[in-house]
Amino acid sequence: MTVAQSVLPALWPALPELILGVGVLVLVLYGSFRGERSAEGVNVGALLLLVLALFVVMSQPGTKVTTLNGSFIVDGFSKVMKALILLGSAASILLSRDYFQRERIDRFEFPILIVLSTLGMMVMASANDLISLYLGLELQSLAAYVIAAFHRDNLKSTEAGLKYFVLGALSSGMLLYGSSLVYGFTGTVSFPGIVAALNDTTVGFGLVLGIVFVAAGVAFKLAAVPFHMWTPDVYEGSPTPVTAFFASAPKMAAMAMTVRIFIGAFPDVTAVWQQIIVFVAIASMALGSFAAIGQRSIKRLMAYSSIGNVGYALVGLAASSQAGISGVVIYMIIYLAMTLGAFAVILSLRRGGQMFETVDDLSGLSRTHPVLAFCLAAMMFSLAGIPPLAGFFAKFYVFAAAIEANLVALAIIGVVTSVVGAFYYLRLVKVMYFDEPLAPYDPMAPGLRIVLGLSSAVVILFVLLPAPLVGAAGAAAKSLFAGS
Amino acid sequence: MSAAAAFFYLFAGVTVASGFMVIASRNPVASVLYLILAFVNAAGLFVMMGAEFLAMILVVVYVGAVAVLFLFVVMMLDVDFAQLRQGFQRYLPIGALIGAIFLIELILVVGSWSIDPDLLQAPLGPLASTEGVTNTQALGRVLYTDYVFYFQLAGMILLTAMIGAIVLTLRDRPGVKRQNISVQNARTQADAVETRKVPSRQGVEV
């Protein structure tokens, strides 16, 4: 008699996901039984879940483990990206509380949707085949479409939700079409299987077409040029905390997914996808810099800024080396801090129940709110890439990797566009410090203070203590390249 | 002719005929009903091939959900089909041209196909042994073991969709009178009916 085979796969690598999945079901039940009064409790519960998952992620060993029939991988890379995703989501919940209460759309479903979206993002960061990648992506995006339209009595918000939904569905279709071609021409959906299949065969036209479609779908989710057109409208129309969420955690997940696909599944056919990434990076950096110049709305400005930042991060991916991926991870860490900090300031521009969202509303902020102005100035100098702030190092690592990989032209274009980008970031600083002050704004909510404080600390103090973050990014990149 | 062949021709004939009627019928509601007929007969064909799970899914999902949804949409939307057909004569040439191009492309593509001779030799049917196992059971065996992760994730996606639909559409309307069954059942004659003596020419106070 043979020993009964263990049916249950090893579940402990997926423990953070299980915590979020089970926890969110409990929150849904709690919320639906308590009704609208439960918003406060569900908010706290969701925050606790995310923090608990963060602790579990951090305590997992960084060794490579696959489980659930090989479709789920946990390694150093997924660990760092999941930590960033969880931080971004938790910060978004902190940022949202005060805003939703004042706008009277304080419903308990918002934190639940954030947690569901986070679950999808964590699956994306841990995906080891095309199906789990796609399912994670759909879970993430479906929740995102809903929260874009969360202010459902507001025309702009519903329009943003609808636009995001239609274009997101289109991009999912492209990703699926590309995945089906990849599956058809390699005979497997698992990333290690694709690597093995590509070792045996030459890359045919069909597979190239598949990779191109996958790249297009991925670029949509990253909001990289030429698939960026939804970004400014969605960022402007959505409620501001939702915009902060879109600019933070889903960007981390989309970048994790991009790296997983290109480095995990197609590491040996760099020649096929490198030119796509180089083009997308150049176009994103250029559009992010030039199109932002004329913007009056800070949210649109941040949308173009996020497009540009994705371009810079993709420079590291284009290098397709360990140093390049390490640069990407460092860039995403610092980008997360800068974006969340900037949105914390935007969300505090409120006077008598009204939000102010244009660049002119920052006028003279240094005299009415010196600390706020100082923090935003630090974020802007950092986004512009001025040393000794963190943003400079973020750009430095990706450009250095690109030069190492003989992509000198790409690095030069990157530096030139970041000079152009510096213009509009510094214009914000000029408006804050040299223009006539307006009436003071209401005091900041505690959630905003926490997020702004932490992100400012990262941006300003990175130069003193870069080792932990750089070390974590290096370990993450190493885990992707160690096996191959 | 055996009974199996007779049923095959019955199902196949009705499927093709109702498929034709879907596009030939003038009334869109009738078209959808013909579509349902085609689905049910196709399900019959699946049962004859031994794919009973597929047959049931076809009935449950396509007839039960998709076709009924079509029916709702067709009945709810006031589409004037006469008006839609108005430009038919004018657009006929360009439509015929595009149709012809597609037809030629299809012929070129399908005509150049060659089937691997090994494939023709290979037995048609499931690869793994399915001795004594219905295909519902066989699907369940992989769905809840190897692919349990995908299954659960798909469940989370459906939950998200449901929550999203409720968040975006449900509105609490004040002043709606709801049925409270326990209160209804707890009513007795004593609570509901009162007997009073009505004095002549005075009436009762309510």
Chai-1 contact restraints between the chains, C-beta under 6 A:
chainA,res_idxA,chainB,res_idxB,connection_type,confidence,min_distance_angstrom,max_distance_angstrom,comment,restraint_id
A,L68,B,F149,contact,1.0,0.0,6.0,A-B,restraint_1
A,N69,B,D146,contact,1.0,0.0,6.0,A-B,restraint_2
A,S71,B,F149,contact,1.0,0.0,6.0,A-B,restraint_3
A,E109,B,I163,contact,1.0,0.0,6.0,A-B,restraint_4
A,E109,B,V167,contact,1.0,0.0,6.0,A-B,restraint_5
A,L116,B,T160,contact,1.0,0.0,6.0,A-B,restraint_6
A,I131,B,Y150,contact,1.0,0.0,6.0,A-B,restraint_7
A,L135,B,L153,contact,1.0,0.0,6.0,A-B,restraint_8
A,E138,B,I157,contact,1.0,0.0,6.0,A-B,restraint_9
A,L139,B,M156,contact,1.0,0.0,6.0,A-B,restraint_10
A,L139,B,I157,contact,1.0,0.0,6.0,A-B,restraint_11
A,L142,B,T160,contact,1.0,0.0,6.0,A-B,restraint_12
A,A143,B,T160,contact,1.0,0.0,6.0,A-B,restraint_13
A,V146,B,G164,contact,1.0,0.0,6.0,A-B,restraint_14
A,V146,B,V167,contact,1.0,0.0,6.0,A-B,restraint_15
A,A149,B,L168,contact,1.0,0.0,6.0,A-B,restraint_16
A,R152,B,L168,contact,1.0,0.0,6.0,A-B,restraint_17
